[in-house]
């Protein structure tokens, strides 16, 4: 038996919650262009090495307005694609304090997606 919590193995997962799984599937797959991976009870999505798991829930006591940080090498291309698709919630592409370009976007459940340029 392990002596402390620090000795336990930990497997991080990037998780968001949704009240409507089909709506999230459409948003992440059709609007953002993430690849939808087969899962039974949740939505697993991937794009450019970024992977998110989105669980459906109707529970009101779970955290809301969560977020994820997605680092992209081609951030300008992603921002332009979303702008071209007239996604209203896309923020302006601007440099952050480190000089990396970034923008934000909210999904239909209010989860914040923070897209930031991957450093060289």
N, C-alpha and C positions, 0 to 999 in steps of 0.2 A: 504494500500500500504506500502511496506517495505521501510524503510528510507535509507538503504545503501546496497551495494552489499554483504557485509558480512552477512547480515540477510537473503539472498536468499538461498534456498536449492540448493545443488550442487550434482550431481551424476557422479562421475568419471568413465570414460571408457578407457580401454587400447586399443588404436586404431593404426593400421598400414594401409598403402595404397598399392595397387597392380595395375599393369597395365594389368594383366591377371588373373582373378579370378580362372579359371580352373587350371592353373599352381600352384597357391597358394593352392588350395584345395588338389591337388595331393601331394605337398611338405609337408604341415602341417598334412594331414591325413595319407598318405601312407609312407612317409619318417620319419617324426618325431613321428607319432603315436598319434596325438591329436584326440580327438573325435570331429567329425563335427556335429554341431547342425543345425537344419533346419532354414534357413533364406531366404527371398526372394531377397533382394538387396545387400547382403553382405555375408561374410563368418564369422560365429561365431564358434570358436574352444575352446575346453576345455581339460585340462590334469592336473590331481592331484590338482584340485582346482584353477588352473590358467586359466583365460579366456581372450581371445583376440578377437577383432572384426577387420576384414580386409575389407576395402571398395575398390571397383574397381574405378579407375579414369584414365582419359586420360589428366587431367589438368596438365599443366607443372608448374603452380605457387604454387601447394601444396607442403608441406614439403616432401623432399625425404630423404632417408637414416635415417629413424627414428629407434627407437629401443624399446625393452621391456626387463625388468628384470624378470626372472622366478626363483623363489626359489623352490628347490626340496629337499626332504629328501633323495631321492635315486639318487643323482647326479652321483655317480660312475657308477651305472647301466645304466643310460641314456647315459653317455659318451661312455661306452663300446658298447652299442647297436648301436650308431651312427658310432663308429669306425668300428664295425663289418660289417655294411652296406656300408662301404667305402665311407662315405660322406666326400669329399675332404675339405670342408670349415670348418670342426670341428677343433677348437683350442685345444691346449694342456690343460690337466687338471692340474691346479696348485693352490696353496694356494694364496688367496688375502691378503692384509695387516692385515686383522682381523683373518687370519688363516683359513678361510672358503674356501673350494675347489670351483673352478669356471672354466668355459670355455666359449668361444664365438662361434657364428655361424652366418653366414649371410644367409638370405633367398634369393630366386631368384631375388627379387626386390632391394636387397642391404640393407634391414632392418636388424639391428643388434639384435641378440637374445643373451642376457647375462644370462647364466645359473649359478646360485650360490647355494651353499649348504645352506639348511635351518638350522639356529642355533638351538641347543638343548634347 
